[in-house]
Amino acid sequence: MLSARGFPSMLTSVCPCVVSGKVSIRKEELCKFSGKEHWFGLQPVDPNSEVQGKVHLEMRLNELIIENGSMCQQLLVRIIECQGLPLISGQNCDPYATVSLVGPARSDQKKTKVKKKTSDPQFEETFNFEVTRPNSYTKKSNFPVEEEDIEKLEIKVDLWNNGNLAQDVFLGETRVSVKILRNDHIHRAWYLLQPKGNGKSKTDDLGSLRLNVTYIEDNVLPSACYTPLRTLLLKSPDIKPISASAAHILGDICRERYEAVLPVVRLLLHHSRLVPFVSAITVLELENTQEANTIFRGNSLATRCIDDMMKIVGRSYLTVTLKPVLDEICESNKTCEIDPIKLKEGDNVEVNKENLQGYVQKVFSSITQSSSSCPPLMCDVFRSLRHMASKRFPDDPHVQYSAVSSFVFLRFFAVAVLSPHTFQLRPHHPDLEVSRTLTLISKTIQTLGSWGSLSKNKLSSFKESYMYDFFKSFQEDKCIEKVKKFLDEISSNVSKESSGVEDSVVLKEGEIQKRAQGRKRIGKRNFKKRWLRVTNRELSYHKHRGKEALCIIPVKDIRAVEKLYESAFNRKNMFQVLHSEKPLYVQAGNCVEASEWVEVLSQVSRCNPDRLGTFHPSAYVAGAWLCCRSLSDSQPGCKPCTPTLLANLQLDIDCDRETERIFSLLTSSYSKLQKMEDACASIAVYQGPPREQDDYSLFTIQDPKETFHTVRQITHILEELQREHDTRSGTAQYGSQENPIVGKTS
């Protein structure tokens, strides 16, 4: 666990219930350990040592003449505010502070008022302390603070959560020596809260933990500074050849750095430029792929971009699809070991096989029945992959499926099953037995979903004989059909007109109540039972299931799908399909069914160019809209349409920070950028392969002149951004809110 405070700490445990110790690393020391492996000694875990937040203090010395004419020094301590205090039991705390003057023979303590339900309390309270014994006014004409007293006095501020009837909880402390006022009678600064006693304790050796720490600190400039680099990157999908684009060049020169792709993916994703970029680099990769059965096997720029896209966009999809069944697997403690060598005494291999088969079936069913939840952006990418793979290998009937399954099964679902904690599907790393169960499930799911071996015997993909025997228990033909249907649903081309090349795929069908279109009055007779059916091409309703369609609405004509107010027709669970003609009003059997219809129809029509931005959530009856009372039936909607997933996703992406990360990556690989520039110049001059083949062979240079031009643009932009950083490189003053003081000061 890394906490966002002065003492980030990592906790390690021998089991999910018993914490054996922690590793603490000061924030200012993280850079020293970043990118390297180190052994760190374990420290004991104490609630009083786990603190966060900062406190704003002001101290000043005043000289006072008391009643008998003597002089004394008075210390004023003003506690102004705190920021970032921790939550207590998931809620804001009720903080108060104690302010103590501590010395060898004294300990005067005072207390602030309790502030309710806040992690950023504003105290604004001042306390007075006498710091020297009164001296006769006639004895001295000058009244300095006595050195022997100052050296030994300090102010200690403790933050507590008021527990009311329960015990108060320690939130942190800070200590400031009074001698800080020797040269300046006023001191004001922010302090990071520290553990009790500064976290120091003598304990027995708890062992050590070997860690590889990665620490990234970005100094983000104003947005306008990044406009040239951001614009150059966003043009990448339009550059021909794609290898001459700025985004591809970044992937080329940072090929060994896996984290280099993520900021590009997030930036392109935010600006809706990811799909055309992925399509372009996929074409480039497929040009270099000679056999259909090796498609997307490597760790290329295209596969890395799609991997990162799925992790960003597909997180909620994984949660909906896998979390319930993974929770059951991790909490049920059923033994699933089928390797004879690893069986424990008393294990029954047949019972274990039955347990494992049940889990595999549940995971497999959850996946193959989840197409309606697949995010639209993932569907768009899968559809593009399918089309390009078929075009590259037209004689292979299976490649359109293997292109998609190689990502959605092998790189998405199977990985999430194997390591659910890395996708936030489980709070902790599973124990050894559960981890082994997840490994066996993941291997089986990979094989069941692997379309690359359709024309072969899938059993040959297992090296272990026990997996060979286990897989034979599945009815492979039925599994193939389920996988095929699932892949069709998440990658079928919904934006083109029916061409006969692609089969129609039924996405949902069922019985509903439909209101007669064009009726101007409300009445029961206006609603009739109909069979509603939606495919990747059209929405239709029928008198009964299997009967000829009474009405067909092409998917490309759907402009919005939204729920209706219950007051519209005095009926619950209603939604409307807005298309080029009169709205289609539908009542589902229940609220769950209504939501499913809206979700499926919204997804299948998401790419339509004429989608509406607003809609009327009620009906047009008796010459007026019931929702906004507008008299015109062609009046634009009075309520915004439901935003798509991608629109919501954009809110979580900080484009300036992503561009700053790209700047840092390009700067750290500047020498390779220079080599690429030299390679382009060499190829352009000699019209042949460069002489230094070993240096240049890792670069993809299809058009040396276009690539050279882009590299020079990147170089110029990097120089300008570096000048901006140098101009603004002044760090915040030590003790400011941005750079609070760590530890005791004097």
NORTA-V950847 format. One record per residue. N is the residue number from 1. RES is the residue in three letters. PHI is phi as a letter, one per 40 degrees, with the letter a starting at -180 (none if undefined). Layout:
N&RES&PHI  N&RES&PHI
This chain:
1&MET&none  2&LEU&b  3&SER&c  4&ALA&c  5&ARG&a  6&GLY&c  7&PHE&b  8&PRO&d  9&SER&b  10&MET&b  11&LEU&b  12&THR&b  13&SER&a  14&VAL&c  15&CYS&a  16&PRO&d  17&CYS&b  18&VAL&b  19&VAL&c  20&SER&c  21&GLY&i  22&LYS&b  23&VAL&b  24&SER&b  25&ILE&b  26&ARG&c  27&LYS&d  28&GLU&c  29&GLU&c  30&LEU&c  31&CYS&c  32&LYS&c  33&PHE&c  34&SER&c  35&GLY&g  36&LYS&b  37&GLU&c  38&HIS&a  39&TRP&c  40&PHE&b  41&GLY&c  42&LEU&c  43&GLN&b  44&PRO&c  45&VAL&c  46&ASP&b  47&PRO&d  48&ASN&c  49&SER&c  50&GLU&c  51&VAL&b  52&GLN&a  53&GLY&h  54&LYS&a  55&VAL&b  56&HIS&b  57&LEU&b  58&GLU&b  59&MET&b  60&ARG&a  61&LEU&b  62&ASN&b  63&GLU&c  64&LEU&b  65&ILE&b  66&ILE&c  67&GLU&d  68&ASN&c  69&GLY&g  70&SER&c  71&MET&b  72&CYS&b  73&GLN&b  74&GLN&b  75&LEU&c  76&LEU&b  77&VAL&b  78&ARG&b  79&ILE&c  80&ILE&c  81&GLU&a  82&CYS&b  83&GLN&b  84&GLY&g  85&LEU&c  86&PRO&c  87&LEU&c  88&ILE&b  89&SER&f  90&GLY&g  91&GLN&b  92&ASN&d  93&CYS&c  94&ASP&b  95&PRO&c  96&TYR&a  97&ALA&b  98&THR&b  99&VAL&b  100&SER&b  101&LEU&c  102&VAL&b  103&GLY&a  104&PRO&d  105&ALA&b  106&ARG&a  107&SER&a  108&ASP&c  109&GLN&b  110&LYS&b  111&LYS&b  112&THR&c  113&LYS&c  114&VAL&c  115&LYS&b  116&LYS&c  117&LYS&f  118&THR&a  119&SER&c  120&ASP&b  121&PRO&c  122&GLN&b  123&PHE&c  124&GLU&f  125&GLU&b  126&THR&b  127&PHE&b  128&ASN&b  129&PHE&b  130&GLU&c  131&VAL&b  132&THR&b  133&ARG&c  134&PRO&d  135&ASN&b  136&SER&c  137&TYR&c  138&THR&c  139&LYS&c  140&LYS&b  141&SER&c  142&ASN&b  143&PHE&b  144&PRO&c  145&VAL&c  146&GLU&c  147&GLU&d  148&GLU&c  149&ASP&c  150&ILE&c  151&GLU&d  152&LYS&b  153&LEU&b  154&GLU&a  155&ILE&c  156&LYS&b  157&VAL&b  158&ASP&b  159&LEU&b  160&TRP&b  161&ASN&c  162&ASN&c  163&GLY&c  164&ASN&f  165&LEU&c  166&ALA&c  167&GLN&c  168&ASP&c  169&VAL&b  170&PHE&c  171&LEU&b  172&GLY&i  173&GLU&a  174&THR&a  175&ARG&b  176&VAL&b  177&SER&c  178&VAL&c  179&LYS&c  180&ILE&c  181&LEU&c  182&ARG&c  183&ASN&c  184&ASP&b  185&HIS&c  186&ILE&b  187&HIS&b  188&ARG&b  189&ALA&a  190&TRP&c  191&TYR&b  192&LEU&c  193&LEU&c  194&GLN&b  195&PRO&c  196&LYS&c  197&GLY&g  198&ASN&g  199&GLY&g  200&LYS&c  201&SER&a  202&LYS&c  203&THR&b  204&ASP&c  205&ASP&c  206&LEU&c  207&GLY&h  208&SER&b  209&LEU&b  210&ARG&c  211&LEU&b  212&ASN&b  213&VAL&c  214&THR&b  215&TYR&b  216&ILE&b  217&GLU&b  218&ASP&b  219&ASN&c  220&VAL&c  221&LEU&c  222&PRO&d  223&SER&d  224&ALA&c  225&CYS&c  226&TYR&c  227&THR&d  228&PRO&c  229&LEU&c  230&ARG&c  231&THR&c  232&LEU&c  233&LEU&c  234&LEU&c  235&LYS&c  236&SER&d  237&PRO&c  238&ASP&c  239&ILE&c  240&LYS&b  241&PRO&c  242&ILE&c  243&SER&c  244&ALA&c  245&SER&c  246&ALA&c  247&ALA&c  248&HIS&c  249&ILE&c  250&LEU&d  251&GLY&c  252&ASP&c  253&ILE&c  254&CYS&b  255&ARG&d  256&GLU&c  257&ARG&b  258&TYR&c  259&GLU&c  260&ALA&c  261&VAL&c  262&LEU&d  263&PRO&c  264&VAL&c  265&VAL&c  266&ARG&c  267&LEU&c  268&LEU&c  269&LEU&c  270&HIS&c  271&HIS&c  272&SER&f  273&ARG&b  274&LEU&c  275&VAL&c  276&PRO&c  277&PHE&c  278&VAL&c  279&SER&c  280&ALA&c  281&ILE&c  282&THR&c  283&VAL&d  284&LEU&c  285&GLU&c  286&LEU&c  287&GLU&c  288&ASN&c  289&THR&c  290&GLN&c  291&GLU&b  292&ALA&c  293&ASN&c  294&THR&b  295&ILE&c  296&PHE&f  297&ARG&c  298&GLY&c  299&ASN&c  300&SER&c  301&LEU&c  302&ALA&c  303&THR&c  304&ARG&c  305&CYS&c  306&ILE&c  307&ASP&d  308&ASP&c  309&MET&d  310&MET&c  311&LYS&c  312&ILE&c  313&VAL&c  314&GLY&c  315&ARG&c  316&SER&c  317&TYR&c  318&LEU&c  319&THR&c  320&VAL&c  321&THR&c  322&LEU&b  323&LYS&d  324&PRO&d  325&VAL&c  326&LEU&c  327&ASP&d  328&GLU&c  329&ILE&c  330&CYS&c  331&GLU&b  332&SER&c  333&ASN&g  334&LYS&c  335&THR&c  336&CYS&b  337&GLU&c  338&ILE&b  339&ASP&c  340&PRO&d  341&ILE&c  342&LYS&c  343&LEU&c  344&LYS&c  345&GLU&c  346&GLY&g  347&ASP&c  348&ASN&b  349&VAL&c  350&GLU&c  351&VAL&c  352&ASN&c  353&LYS&c  354&GLU&c  355&ASN&c  356&LEU&c  357&GLN&c  358&GLY&c  359&TYR&c  360&VAL&c  361&GLN&c  362&LYS&c  363&VAL&c  364&PHE&c  365&SER&c  366&SER&d  367&ILE&c  368&THR&c  369&GLN&b  370&SER&b  371&SER&d  372&SER&c  373&SER&c  374&CYS&c  375&PRO&d  376&PRO&d  377&LEU&c  378&MET&c  379&CYS&c  380&ASP&c  381&VAL&c  382&PHE&c  383&ARG&c  384&SER&c  385&LEU&d  386&ARG&c  387&HIS&c  388&MET&c  389&ALA&c  390&SER&c  391&LYS&c  392&ARG&c  393&PHE&b  394&PRO&c  395&ASP&c  396&ASP&b  397&PRO&c  398&HIS&c  399&VAL&c  400&GLN&c  401&TYR&c  402&SER&c  403&ALA&c  404&VAL&c  405&SER&c  406&SER&c  407&PHE&c  408&VAL&c  409&PHE&c  410&LEU&c  411&ARG&b  412&PHE&b  413&PHE&c  414&ALA&c  415&VAL&c  416&ALA&c  417&VAL&c  418&LEU&c  419&SER&b  420&PRO&c  421&HIS&c  422&THR&c  423&PHE&b  424&GLN&f  425&LEU&c  426&ARG&b  427&PRO&c  428&HIS&b  429&HIS&c  430&PRO&c  431&ASP&c  432&LEU&c  433&GLU&c  434&VAL&c  435&SER&c  436&ARG&c  437&THR&c  438&LEU&c  439&THR&c  440&LEU&c  441&ILE&c  442&SER&c  443&LYS&c  444&THR&c  445&ILE&c  446&GLN&d  447&THR&c  448&LEU&c  449&GLY&c  450&SER&c  451&TRP&c  452&GLY&c  453&SER&b  454&LEU&c  455&SER&c  456&LYS&b  457&ASN&c  458&LYS&c  459&LEU&c  460&SER&c  461&SER&c  462&PHE&c  463&LYS&c  464&GLU&c  465&SER&c  466&TYR&c  467&MET&c  468&TYR&d  469&ASP&c  470&PHE&c  471&PHE&c  472&LYS&c  473&SER&c  474&PHE&c  475&GLN&c  476&GLU&c  477&ASP&c  478&LYS&c  479&CYS&c  480&ILE&c  481&GLU&c  482&LYS&c  483&VAL&c  484&LYS&d  485&LYS&c  486&PHE&c  487&LEU&c  488&ASP&c  489&GLU&c  490&ILE&c  491&SER&b  492&SER&c  493&ASN&c  494&VAL&c  495&SER&c  496&LYS&c  497&GLU&c  498&SER&c  499&SER&b  500&GLY&g  501&VAL&c  502&GLU&b  503&ASP&c  504&SER&c  505&VAL&b  506&VAL&c  507&LEU&c  508&LYS&a  509&GLU&a  510&GLY&i  511&GLU&c  512&ILE&a  513&GLN&b  514&LYS&b  515&ARG&c  516&ALA&d  517&GLN&c  518&GLY&g  519&ARG&c  520&LYS&b  521&ARG&b  522&ILE&b  523&GLY&a  524&LYS&c  525&ARG&c  526&ASN&c  527&PHE&b  528&LYS&b  529&LYS&c  530&ARG&a  531&TRP&b  532&LEU&c  533&ARG&a  534&VAL&b  535&THR&b  536&ASN&c  537&ARG&b  538&GLU&a  539&LEU&b  540&SER&a  541&TYR&b  542&HIS&b  543&LYS&c  544&HIS&a  545&ARG&c  546&GLY&g  547&LYS&c  548&GLU&c  549&ALA&c  550&LEU&c  551&CYS&a  552&ILE&b  553&ILE&b  554&PRO&d  555&VAL&d  556&LYS&c  557&ASP&c  558&ILE&c  559&ARG&b  560&ALA&a  561&VAL&b  562&GLU&a  563&LYS&c  564&LEU&b  565&TYR&c  566&GLU&c  567&SER&c  568&ALA&d  569&PHE&b  570&ASN&f  571&ARG&b  572&LYS&c  573&ASN&f  574&MET&b  575&PHE&a  576&GLN&b  577&VAL&b  578&LEU&c  579&HIS&b  580&SER&c  581&GLU&b  582&LYS&c  583&PRO&c  584&LEU&c  585&TYR&b  586&VAL&b  587&GLN&b  588&ALA&c  589&GLY&c  590&ASN&a  591&CYS&c  592&VAL&c  593&GLU&c  594&ALA&c  595&SER&c  596&GLU&c  597&TRP&c  598&VAL&c  599&GLU&c  600&VAL&c  601&LEU&c  602&SER&c  603&GLN&c  604&VAL&c  605&SER&b  606&ARG&c  607&CYS&c  608&ASN&c  609&PRO&c  610&ASP&b  611&ARG&c  612&LEU&c  613&GLY&c  614&THR&b  615&PHE&a  616&HIS&c  617&PRO&c  618&SER&b  619&ALA&b  620&TYR&c  621&VAL&b  622&ALA&f  623&GLY&g  624&ALA&a  625&TRP&c  626&LEU&c  627&CYS&c  628&CYS&b  629&ARG&g  630&SER&c  631&LEU&c  632&SER&c  633&ASP&c  634&SER&c  635&GLN&c  636&PRO&d  637&GLY&d  638&CYS&b  639&LYS&b  640&PRO&c  641&CYS&c  642&THR&c  643&PRO&c  644&THR&c  645&LEU&d  646&LEU&c  647&ALA&c  648&ASN&c  649&LEU&c  650&GLN&c  651&LEU&c  652&ASP&c  653&ILE&b  654&ASP&c  655&CYS&c  656&ASP&c  657&ARG&c  658&GLU&c  659&THR&c  660&GLU&c  661&ARG&c  662&ILE&c  663&PHE&d  664&SER&c  665&LEU&c  666&LEU&c  667&THR&c  668&SER&c  669&SER&b  670&TYR&c  671&SER&c  672&LYS&c  673&LEU&c  674&GLN&c  675&LYS&c  676&MET&c  677&GLU&c  678&ASP&c  679&ALA&c  680&CYS&c  681&ALA&c  682&SER&c  683&ILE&c  684&ALA&c  685&VAL&c  686&TYR&c  687&GLN&f  688&GLY&a  689&PRO&c  690&PRO&c  691&ARG&c  692&GLU&c  693&GLN&d  694&ASP&c  695&ASP&c  696&TYR&b  697&SER&c  698&LEU&c  699&PHE&c  700&THR&b  701&ILE&b  702&GLN&c  703&ASP&b  704&PRO&c  705&LYS&c  706&GLU&c  707&THR&c  708&PHE&d  709&HIS&c  710&THR&c  711&VAL&c  712&ARG&c  713&GLN&c  714&ILE&c  715&THR&d  716&HIS&c  717&ILE&c  718&LEU&c  719&GLU&c  720&GLU&c  721&LEU&c  722&GLN&c  723&ARG&c  724&GLU&c  725&HIS&c  726&ASP&c  727&THR&c  728&ARG&b  729&SER&c  730&GLY&c  731&THR&c  732&ALA&c  733&GLN&c  734&TYR&c  735&GLY&h  736&SER&c  737&GLN&c  738&GLU&c  739&ASN&b  740&PRO&c  741&ILE&c  742&VAL&b  743&GLY&g  744&LYS&c  745&THR&b  746&SER&a
